[in-house]
Amino acid sequence: MKGPPLPALKHATVNAMLKATSRTSLGLVFVDASEHETSLPWSQVYRRAKRAAAGLARLGVKPGDRVALLLPTSPAFMDAYFGALLAGAVPVPLYPPVRLGRLEEYHRSTARMLQLTGAVVVLTDTRVRLLLGPSVEQARPPLGCHTVDAVMHGDEDLEVEVTPDALGLIQFSSGSTVDPKPVALTHGALVAQVAALEVAMPLSPGVMPVGVSWLPLYHDMGLIGCVLAALYYPGSLVLIPPEVFLAKPALWLRALSRHRGFVSPAPNFAYGLCLKRVKDADLQGVDLSAWMHALNGAEPVSADTLRRFAERFGRWGFSARALRPVYGLSEASLAVTFPPEGRGPRELGVDPEALAREGQARDGARTLVSVGAPVAGFEVQVRGEDGAALPERRVGRVFAKGLSLMRGYFGDAEATARVMGGEGWLDTGDLGFSADGELYLTGRAKDLVIIRGANHSPQAFEEPLLQVEGVRTGCAVALGFTPEGSEDEALLILAEWAERGDTASVEADIRAAVVEATGVQPHTVRLLEPGTLPRTSSGKLRRSEALRRYLAGALTAPRKVGAVGLAVEMAKSALAMVRAEHDS
């Protein structure tokens, strides 16, 4: 499968995109939990970034250095991100601490990422810095940890010329099956990616180029798919902090209505969350008719969720034709496949038994959703174990090739060689098949549940649980394990309960839903406290890590952190920060 050719790029680098778009009247709008809005024109983003670049240079940051960003969705993130780019440095966005009950785990992970990228400095804000001490102490970035406000002091400007081959971003892979890896992306790759997005989502006459996003800015869909895409079109972008969306999902839909947003992406769980949490009274006066590209990606797509979302919100002008299930990964910058605009989701019924035992997509009752055909400048192949391309409706490994692929995993040639083969093809690690020129995903190779010789995707067992009362939406994993005293792999279901109640009844409902959908009887079902299942920084469930912790007896709920606990953590962090600064 091959996408259309990529048109000539409007700009050579992200820096050039920012400079050009700064001459427009477009910009960013930040929305808080009270729906107060703060505007930041691209012209100000550019001016502030030049000042931040000068501040970084004063600290000792040199072109090519890596600058870690641990910041919430805010103007400060833009100062730090674009300031690093204009200094000729490489921004490394990382997620700030949000799970207070998992801080020890957070510090280990963050210190590891700082060390892997060789970050010379950490940029943050005053509030986040209060909790970063242990991460900074373990990683010891040479230039320390500074707030963006401190870096912005001064009147000097700086803008370093960079080439398309220079690194423009290091983003970490999701880490759903292995520890996150540092994905190195050049300016050229980033520009090629957003150019492909413009081809996939062209502006119709009379449509205002406005996007709306609540996605985290340390995630590729939020940063590349929204911020950099808005720069390229050029357009305006409305940003809602992810924690605000999770608390009040109706704010997303109201912002789309208020700003007549034509594009907004989200993972499948967000559409399900709106179905559960948004009340009719929250949508008084809302009009979603301008939302032309409701992208659904970053996790498996549920056909049932899409149907119910379109039916429910059609009353407020939303069209099912706007729904676009998409596929991408961090190693490709972002997007790999898109379905045609304005068509709506394409469903295919397959026989789950034939899919699991034979790797063949025969007609049947399990519904899969197409994620479309390759975007501009990309090719996709589905290959068998021998590396040869497979015919349609045969399950194999998905390979991708395109101009926005990563240069490699930063500092890890061996890991790069394992996934980047000859002639520029990337082994995505995903499984799927093609049908009628479009790609259908069946799961991750490393997540397969093998039962009695049949290769089941975990999604086949997890999707039925979306309808089980008492199970948190999107908070269940299906795993293959070998029970004690047995030699055969069996099915393990781990699910977080929505609210404490009759666990035996909920476990029975889980078993019944799985058997009805797949014919496979779970060996073990465990209900867990909310927050117990390990997740990636972008919110994806880490199945392999969940199984490891379960088998080790270490799958525990996050500890409760009250006001006193938070004060203790802040004090420990302050001491760690002092030690780090003293030693440096």
C-alpha positions as CSV (number, residue, x, y, z in Angstrom):
1,M,0.0,0.0,0.0
2,K,1.4,3.4,-1.0
3,G,0.2,6.9,-0.1
4,P,0.0,9.8,-2.5
5,P,3.3,11.8,-3.1
6,L,4.2,14.4,-0.6
7,P,3.9,17.9,-2.0
8,A,6.8,20.3,-1.9
9,L,7.4,21.4,1.7
10,K,6.5,25.0,2.6
11,H,9.4,25.2,5.1
12,A,12.6,23.4,5.7
13,T,12.7,23.5,9.5
14,V,10.4,23.9,12.5
15,N,12.2,27.2,13.2
16,A,11.4,28.5,9.8
17,M,7.7,27.5,10.3
18,L,7.6,29.5,13.5
19,K,9.2,32.6,11.9
20,A,6.8,32.5,9.0
21,T,3.7,31.9,11.0
22,S,4.7,34.7,13.5
23,R,3.8,37.2,10.7
24,T,0.1,36.1,10.8
25,S,-2.6,37.1,13.2
26,L,-3.1,33.5,14.3
27,G,-2.1,32.0,17.6
28,L,-2.8,29.8,20.7
29,V,-5.6,30.0,23.2
30,F,-5.2,28.4,26.6
31,V,-8.4,27.3,28.4
32,D,-8.5,26.7,32.1
33,A,-10.9,24.7,34.3
34,S,-13.2,27.7,34.6
35,E,-13.2,28.1,30.8
36,H,-11.3,31.4,31.1
37,E,-9.2,31.9,28.0
38,T,-5.7,33.4,27.5
39,S,-4.6,34.2,24.0
40,L,-1.0,34.0,22.9
41,P,-0.4,35.0,19.2
42,W,2.3,33.2,17.2
43,S,4.1,36.5,17.0
44,Q,4.5,36.6,20.8
45,V,5.5,32.9,20.8
46,Y,8.3,33.8,18.4
47,R,9.4,36.8,20.4
48,R,9.4,35.0,23.7
49,A,11.2,32.0,22.2
50,K,14.1,34.2,21.0
51,R,14.4,35.6,24.5
52,A,14.3,32.0,26.0
53,A,16.9,30.9,23.5
54,A,19.2,33.7,24.7
55,G,18.6,32.7,28.3
56,L,19.5,29.1,27.5
57,A,22.7,30.2,25.8
58,R,23.6,32.3,29.0
59,L,23.2,29.1,31.0
60,G,25.7,27.3,28.7
61,V,23.4,25.5,26.4
62,K,25.0,24.9,23.0
63,P,23.6,23.9,19.6
64,G,22.9,20.1,19.6
65,D,22.5,19.9,23.4
66,R,19.4,18.2,24.8
67,V,17.1,20.3,26.9
68,A,14.5,18.4,29.0
69,L,11.1,20.0,29.4
70,L,8.9,19.0,32.4
71,L,6.0,21.4,32.1
72,P,2.2,21.4,32.0
73,T,0.2,22.7,29.1
74,S,1.0,26.4,29.4
75,P,2.7,29.4,27.7
76,A,5.8,28.4,29.6
77,F,5.9,25.1,27.6
78,M,5.9,27.1,24.4
79,D,8.7,29.3,25.7
80,A,10.8,26.3,26.6
81,Y,10.1,24.2,23.5
82,F,10.6,26.9,20.9
83,G,13.3,28.6,22.9
84,A,15.3,25.3,22.8
85,L,14.8,25.1,19.1
86,L,15.9,28.7,18.4
87,A,19.0,28.0,20.5
88,G,19.8,25.2,18.1
89,A,19.3,22.7,20.9
90,V,17.1,19.6,21.0
91,P,13.9,19.7,23.2
92,V,13.1,16.5,25.1
93,P,9.5,16.9,26.5
94,L,8.9,14.6,29.5
95,Y,5.8,14.2,31.6
96,P,5.6,16.1,34.9
97,P,4.7,14.2,38.1
98,V,0.9,13.7,38.2
99,R,0.5,10.4,40.1
100,L,1.5,11.4,43.6
101,G,1.1,7.9,44.8
102,R,3.7,6.6,42.3
103,L,6.4,9.2,42.9
104,E,9.2,6.8,43.5
105,E,8.5,5.0,40.3
106,Y,8.2,8.4,38.5
107,H,11.6,9.5,39.7
108,R,13.3,6.3,38.5
109,S,11.7,6.6,35.1
110,T,12.4,10.3,34.7
111,A,16.0,10.0,35.8
112,R,16.5,7.2,33.3
113,M,15.1,9.3,30.5
114,L,17.3,12.3,31.4
115,Q,20.3,10.0,31.4
116,L,19.5,8.3,28.2
117,T,19.2,11.6,26.3
118,G,22.1,13.2,28.0
119,A,20.0,16.2,28.9
120,V,22.2,19.1,30.0
121,V,19.5,21.1,31.7
122,V,15.9,20.6,33.0
123,L,13.4,23.4,32.4
124,T,10.2,23.4,34.5
125,D,7.9,25.8,36.4
126,T,7.8,26.7,40.1
127,R,5.1,24.2,41.0
128,V,6.5,21.2,39.2
129,R,10.0,21.9,40.5
130,L,8.8,21.4,44.0
131,L,8.6,17.6,43.3
132,L,11.5,17.1,40.9
133,G,14.4,16.9,43.3
134,P,14.9,13.1,43.4
135,S,14.8,12.9,39.5
136,V,17.4,15.7,39.2
137,E,19.6,14.3,42.0
138,Q,19.7,10.9,40.3
139,A,20.3,12.2,36.7
140,R,22.6,15.2,37.6
141,P,22.1,17.3,34.4
142,P,25.3,19.4,34.1
143,L,23.5,22.8,33.9
144,G,20.9,22.0,36.6
145,C,17.2,22.5,36.9
146,H,15.7,26.0,36.2
147,T,12.3,27.5,35.9
148,V,11.3,29.0,32.5
149,D,10.7,32.3,34.2
150,A,14.3,32.5,35.4
151,V,15.6,31.6,32.0
152,M,13.5,34.4,30.4
153,H,15.1,37.2,32.4
154,G,17.1,39.5,30.2
155,D,16.5,41.5,27.0
156,E,18.7,39.6,24.6
157,D,17.4,37.7,21.6
158,L,18.9,34.6,19.9
159,E,18.0,32.6,16.8
160,V,20.5,30.0,15.7
161,E,20.3,28.7,12.1
162,V,19.6,25.0,11.8
163,T,19.4,22.6,8.9
164,P,16.7,20.0,8.1
165,D,19.1,17.3,9.1
166,A,19.5,18.7,12.7
167,L,17.5,17.0,15.4
168,G,14.3,18.9,16.2
169,L,12.9,16.6,18.9
170,I,13.5,13.6,21.0
171,Q,10.3,12.0,22.0
172,F,10.0,8.8,24.0
173,S,8.1,5.8,22.5
174,S,5.0,4.9,24.4
175,G,6.6,2.0,26.4
176,S,3.5,-0.1,26.3
177,T,5.5,-3.3,25.8
178,V,9.0,-2.3,26.7
179,D,10.7,0.6,28.5
180,P,10.2,3.8,26.5
181,K,13.0,4.5,24.0
182,P,14.3,7.9,22.9
183,V,13.1,8.5,19.4
184,A,15.3,11.0,17.6
185,L,13.5,13.1,14.9
186,T,15.0,15.7,12.6
187,H,13.5,19.0,11.6
188,G,13.0,17.6,8.1
189,A,11.1,14.6,9.4
190,L,8.8,16.8,11.6
191,V,8.0,19.1,8.7
192,A,7.4,16.1,6.4
193,Q,4.9,14.7,8.9
194,V,2.9,17.9,9.3
195,A,2.9,18.3,5.5
196,A,1.4,14.8,5.3
197,L,-1.3,15.8,7.8
198,E,-2.3,18.8,5.8
199,V,-2.8,16.5,2.7
200,A,-4.9,14.2,4.8
201,M,-7.0,17.1,6.3
202,P,-7.1,19.8,3.7
203,L,-8.9,23.1,4.5
204,S,-12.2,23.5,2.6
205,P,-13.1,27.0,1.4
206,G,-14.5,29.2,4.1
207,V,-13.2,26.9,6.9
208,M,-11.2,28.6,9.7
209,P,-8.0,26.7,10.4
210,V,-8.7,26.1,14.1
211,G,-7.8,23.0,16.1
212,V,-8.7,22.0,19.6
213,S,-6.7,19.7,21.8
214,W,-6.5,18.5,25.4
215,L,-3.7,16.1,24.6
216,P,-0.5,16.3,26.6
217,L,2.3,18.3,24.9
218,Y,4.9,15.7,25.8
219,H,2.9,13.3,23.5
220,D,3.4,13.2,19.7
221,M,-0.3,13.6,18.9
222,G,-0.5,16.7,21.1
223,L,2.8,18.3,20.1
224,I,3.4,17.3,16.5
225,G,-0.2,16.6,15.5
226,C,-1.6,19.7,17.0
227,V,1.0,22.4,17.8
228,L,3.4,21.8,14.9
229,A,0.5,21.1,12.5
230,A,-1.1,24.5,13.5
231,L,2.2,26.2,12.7
232,Y,2.4,24.5,9.3
233,Y,-1.1,25.2,7.9
234,P,-0.9,27.9,9.4
235,G,-3.8,28.0,11.9
236,S,-4.8,28.7,15.5
237,L,-4.9,26.1,18.3
238,V,-7.1,25.9,21.4
239,L,-5.3,24.1,24.2
240,I,-6.9,22.5,27.3
241,P,-4.8,20.9,30.0
242,P,-5.3,17.1,30.0
243,E,-6.1,17.0,33.7
244,V,-8.9,19.6,33.0
245,F,-10.4,17.4,30.3
246,L,-10.3,14.3,32.5
247,A,-12.1,16.2,35.3
248,K,-14.6,18.0,32.9
249,P,-14.8,16.3,29.5
250,A,-17.6,18.6,28.4
251,L,-15.1,21.4,28.3
252,W,-13.6,19.8,25.2
253,L,-16.9,19.7,23.3
254,R,-17.8,23.3,24.4
255,A,-14.4,24.6,23.2
256,L,-14.9,22.9,19.9
257,S,-18.3,24.6,19.6
258,R,-17.1,28.0,20.8
259,H,-14.1,28.2,18.5
260,R,-15.6,26.3,15.5
261,G,-12.7,23.8,15.6
262,F,-12.4,21.8,12.4
263,V,-10.0,19.2,13.8
264,S,-9.4,17.6,17.2
265,P,-7.8,14.2,17.9
266,A,-8.2,11.9,20.9
267,P,-7.7,8.3,21.9
268,N,-10.7,6.0,21.9
269,F,-11.1,6.2,25.7
270,A,-11.9,10.0,25.4
271,Y,-14.9,9.4,23.2
272,G,-16.1,6.7,25.7
273,L,-15.5,9.2,28.6
274,C,-17.7,11.7,26.9
275,L,-20.4,9.2,26.6
276,K,-20.3,8.4,30.3
277,R,-19.6,11.7,31.8
278,V,-21.0,14.5,29.6
279,K,-24.6,15.3,30.4
280,D,-27.1,16.9,28.1
281,A,-27.2,20.0,30.4
282,D,-23.5,20.5,29.8
283,L,-24.1,21.0,26.1
284,Q,-26.7,23.8,26.1
285,G,-26.0,25.9,23.0
286,V,-23.3,23.6,21.7
287,D,-22.9,23.2,17.9
288,L,-20.4,20.5,16.8
289,S,-21.1,20.8,13.1
290,A,-17.8,22.5,12.3
291,W,-15.8,19.4,13.7
292,M,-14.8,17.8,10.4
293,H,-11.9,15.6,11.5
294,A,-12.6,13.7,14.8
295,L,-9.4,11.7,14.8
296,N,-9.3,8.5,16.9
297,G,-5.9,7.0,17.5
298,A,-3.1,6.1,19.9
299,E,-4.9,3.0,21.2
300,P,-7.3,0.3,19.7
301,V,-10.4,1.7,18.2
302,S,-13.8,0.4,19.3
303,A,-16.5,0.3,16.6
304,D,-19.2,0.3,19.3
305,T,-17.8,3.5,20.9
306,L,-17.7,5.3,17.6
307,R,-21.3,4.3,16.8
308,R,-22.6,5.4,20.1
309,F,-20.6,8.7,20.1
310,A,-22.0,9.6,16.7
311,E,-25.5,8.7,17.7
312,R,-25.4,10.6,21.0
313,F,-23.8,13.8,19.8
314,G,-25.5,13.9,16.5
315,R,-28.1,15.9,18.3
316,W,-25.6,18.7,18.6
317,G,-24.6,18.7,15.0
318,F,-21.8,16.1,15.1
319,S,-21.6,14.0,11.9
320,A,-20.5,10.3,11.9
321,R,-18.6,11.1,8.7
322,A,-16.2,13.2,10.8
323,L,-14.9,10.1,12.7
324,R,-11.5,9.1,11.4
325,P,-9.7,6.1,13.0
326,V,-6.0,6.6,12.4
327,Y,-2.7,4.8,13.0
328,G,0.7,6.0,13.8
329,L,3.6,5.7,16.2
330,S,6.3,7.8,17.6
331,E,9.0,6.2,15.4
332,A,7.2,7.6,12.4
333,S,6.9,11.1,14.0
334,L,3.2,10.4,14.2
335,A,0.8,9.4,11.4
336,V,1.2,6.4,9.1
337,T,-2.3,5.8,7.8
338,F,-5.5,7.8,7.6
339,P,-9.0,6.8,6.1
340,P,-10.5,9.1,3.5
341,E,-12.0,12.3,4.8
342,G,-15.7,12.6,5.1
343,R,-16.4,8.8,4.8
344,G,-16.7,7.8,8.4
345,P,-15.5,4.6,9.9
346,R,-15.3,1.4,7.8
347,E,-16.0,-1.8,9.7
348,L,-15.1,-5.4,8.8
349,G,-16.6,-8.4,10.5
350,V,-14.1,-11.2,10.9
351,D,-14.2,-14.8,12.4
352,P,-12.2,-14.5,15.7
353,E,-11.4,-18.3,15.6
354,A,-9.9,-18.1,12.1
355,L,-8.0,-14.9,13.0
356,A,-6.5,-16.5,16.1
357,R,-5.7,-20.0,14.8
358,E,-5.0,-19.4,11.1
359,G,-4.1,-15.7,10.9
360,Q,-6.8,-15.3,8.3
361,A,-9.4,-12.5,8.2
362,R,-12.4,-14.6,7.2
363,D,-15.9,-13.1,7.4
364,G,-17.4,-13.4,10.9
365,A,-18.9,-11.7,13.9
366,R,-15.9,-9.8,15.5
367,T,-15.9,-6.2,14.3
368,L,-12.6,-4.5,13.4
369,V,-12.3,-0.9,12.2
370,S,-10.1,0.2,9.3
371,V,-7.3,2.7,10.1
372,G,-7.1,3.7,6.4
373,A,-4.4,3.8,3.8
374,P,-0.9,5.3,4.0
375,V,-0.6,9.1,4.3
376,A,1.3,11.2,1.8
377,G,4.9,10.1,1.4
378,F,4.4,6.7,3.2
379,E,4.3,3.1,2.2
380,V,3.0,0.2,4.3
381,Q,3.5,-3.5,4.0
382,V,2.1,-6.5,5.9
383,R,4.8,-9.2,6.0
384,G,5.0,-12.8,7.1
385,E,7.6,-14.5,9.3
386,D,9.8,-15.0,6.2
387,G,9.8,-11.2,5.5
388,A,7.7,-11.5,2.3
389,A,4.7,-9.3,1.7
390,L,1.4,-11.1,2.5
391,P,-1.8,-11.1,0.4
392,E,-4.8,-9.3,1.7
393,R,-6.6,-10.6,4.7
394,R,-3.5,-12.4,6.0
395,V,-2.3,-11.3,9.4
396,G,1.4,-10.3,9.6
397,R,3.8,-7.7,11.0
398,V,3.2,-4.1,9.8
399,F,6.1,-2.4,8.2
400,A,6.2,1.3,7.3
401,K,8.5,3.5,5.2
402,G,8.3,7.3,4.8
403,L,10.1,10.7,5.0
404,S,9.1,11.3,8.6
405,L,10.6,8.2,10.1
406,M,13.0,8.6,13.0
407,R,16.7,8.9,12.5
408,G,17.0,6.2,15.2
409,Y,16.8,5.6,18.9
410,F,19.1,8.3,20.4
411,G,22.4,6.7,21.5
412,D,21.2,3.2,20.8
413,A,22.4,1.9,17.4
414,E,21.7,-1.7,18.4
415,A,18.0,-1.1,19.2
416,T,17.7,1.0,16.0
417,A,19.1,-1.8,13.9
418,R,16.5,-4.2,15.3
419,V,13.6,-2.2,14.0
420,M,15.1,-0.3,11.0
421,G,15.9,-2.7,8.2
422,G,17.3,-2.3,4.7
423,E,15.8,0.2,2.3
424,G,14.4,2.4,5.1
425,W,11.6,0.1,6.3
426,L,10.5,0.3,10.0
427,D,9.2,-2.8,11.8
428,T,6.4,-1.2,13.8
429,G,5.9,-4.3,16.1
430,D,2.2,-4.1,15.3
431,L,0.2,-6.9,13.7
432,G,-2.5,-6.5,11.1
433,F,-3.8,-7.2,7.7
434,S,-4.9,-5.3,4.6
435,A,-8.3,-5.5,2.9
436,D,-9.4,-3.4,0.0
437,G,-6.3,-1.3,0.2
438,E,-6.7,-0.3,3.8
439,L,-5.0,-1.5,7.0
440,Y,-6.7,-3.2,9.9
441,L,-4.8,-3.7,13.2
442,T,-5.1,-6.8,15.3
443,G,-2.7,-6.0,18.2
444,R,0.9,-5.8,19.2
445,A,3.2,-8.8,18.5
446,K,4.5,-8.7,22.1
447,D,1.0,-8.6,23.6
448,L,-0.3,-11.8,22.0
449,V,-2.2,-14.2,24.2
450,I,-1.5,-17.7,23.0
451,I,-4.1,-20.3,24.2
452,R,-4.2,-23.8,22.9
453,G,-2.1,-22.8,19.9
454,A,-4.3,-19.9,18.9
455,N,-2.9,-16.3,18.8
456,H,-5.4,-14.0,20.4
457,S,-5.0,-10.2,20.5
458,P,-5.7,-8.9,24.0
459,Q,-8.2,-6.5,22.5
460,A,-10.5,-9.4,21.6
461,F,-10.9,-10.0,25.4
462,E,-10.7,-6.4,26.6
463,E,-13.3,-4.9,24.2
464,P,-16.3,-6.8,25.7
465,L,-15.4,-5.4,29.1
466,L,-16.3,-1.9,28.0
467,Q,-20.0,-2.8,28.5
468,V,-19.5,-4.5,31.9
469,E,-21.0,-2.4,34.7
470,G,-18.6,-1.9,37.6
471,V,-15.4,-1.9,35.4
472,R,-13.6,1.4,34.8
473,T,-13.7,2.4,31.2
474,G,-10.4,1.4,29.4
475,C,-8.9,0.0,32.6
476,A,-8.7,-3.7,32.0
477,V,-5.9,-6.0,30.5
478,A,-6.0,-9.5,29.1
479,L,-2.8,-11.5,29.6
480,G,-1.5,-14.9,28.8
481,F,0.1,-16.7,31.8
482,T,1.0,-20.2,32.9
483,P,-0.8,-21.0,36.2
484,E,1.1,-22.8,38.9
485,G,1.0,-26.5,38.4
486,S,0.1,-26.2,34.7
487,E,2.2,-26.3,31.5
488,D,-0.4,-24.6,29.3
489,E,-0.9,-20.8,28.9
490,A,-4.3,-19.6,30.2
491,L,-6.2,-16.3,30.2
492,L,-5.8,-13.8,33.0
493,I,-8.0,-10.7,33.2
494,L,-7.0,-7.8,35.4
495,A,-9.5,-5.0,35.7
496,E,-10.0,-1.9,37.9
497,W,-13.3,-1.5,39.5
498,A,-15.3,1.6,38.9
499,E,-16.6,1.7,42.5
500,R,-16.3,-0.7,45.4
501,G,-19.2,-3.1,45.5
502,D,-20.1,-6.8,44.9
503,T,-16.7,-7.9,43.4
504,A,-17.9,-11.5,42.9
505,S,-20.8,-10.4,40.8
506,V,-18.6,-8.1,38.7
507,E,-16.0,-10.9,38.2
508,A,-18.8,-13.2,37.1
509,D,-20.0,-10.6,34.6
510,I,-16.5,-10.2,33.2
511,R,-16.2,-14.0,32.7
512,A,-19.6,-14.1,31.0
513,A,-18.7,-11.2,28.7
514,V,-15.4,-12.7,27.6
515,V,-16.9,-16.2,27.0
516,E,-19.8,-14.7,25.0
517,A,-17.5,-12.7,22.8
518,T,-14.6,-15.2,22.3
519,G,-15.6,-18.6,23.6
520,V,-12.5,-18.6,25.8
521,Q,-13.0,-19.1,29.6
522,P,-10.7,-16.9,31.7
523,H,-8.7,-18.9,34.2
524,T,-8.3,-16.0,36.6
525,V,-10.1,-12.7,37.0
526,R,-8.9,-10.1,39.5
527,L,-10.6,-6.8,40.3
528,L,-8.2,-4.1,41.4
529,E,-8.3,-0.7,43.0
530,P,-8.4,2.3,40.6
531,G,-4.9,3.3,39.5
532,T,-3.3,-0.1,40.1
533,L,-2.6,-1.0,36.5
534,P,0.7,0.5,35.3
535,R,0.4,3.0,32.4
536,T,2.7,4.8,30.1
537,S,3.2,8.6,30.2
538,S,0.5,8.9,27.5
539,G,-1.9,6.8,29.4
540,K,-1.6,3.5,27.6
541,L,-1.8,0.3,29.7
542,R,1.5,-1.6,30.1
543,R,0.3,-5.2,29.8
544,S,3.7,-6.8,30.1
545,E,4.6,-4.8,33.2
546,A,1.1,-5.6,34.7
547,L,1.8,-9.3,34.3
548,R,5.3,-9.0,35.7
549,R,4.0,-7.2,38.8
550,Y,1.1,-9.7,39.2
551,L,3.4,-12.7,39.1
552,A,5.8,-11.0,41.5
553,G,3.0,-10.1,43.9
554,A,3.8,-6.5,43.4
555,L,0.7,-5.3,41.7
556,T,-0.5,-2.8,44.3
557,A,-2.6,0.3,44.3
558,P,-0.9,3.7,44.5
559,R,-0.5,4.9,48.0
560,K,-2.9,7.7,49.1
561,V,-1.1,11.0,49.4
562,G,-2.9,13.7,51.5
563,A,-1.8,17.2,52.4
564,V,0.7,15.9,54.9
565,G,2.1,13.3,52.5
566,L,2.5,16.0,49.8
567,A,4.3,18.3,52.2
568,V,6.7,15.4,53.1
569,E,7.4,14.7,49.4
570,M,8.0,18.4,48.8
571,A,10.5,18.5,51.7
572,K,12.3,15.4,50.5
573,S,12.4,16.9,47.0
574,A,13.8,20.2,48.2
575,L,16.6,18.4,50.0
576,A,17.4,16.3,47.0
577,M,17.5,19.4,44.8
578,V,19.9,21.1,47.3
579,R,22.2,18.1,47.2
580,A,22.1,18.0,43.4
581,E,22.9,21.8,43.1
582,H,25.6,21.6,45.7
583,D,27.4,18.7,44.1
584,S,27.2,20.3,40.6
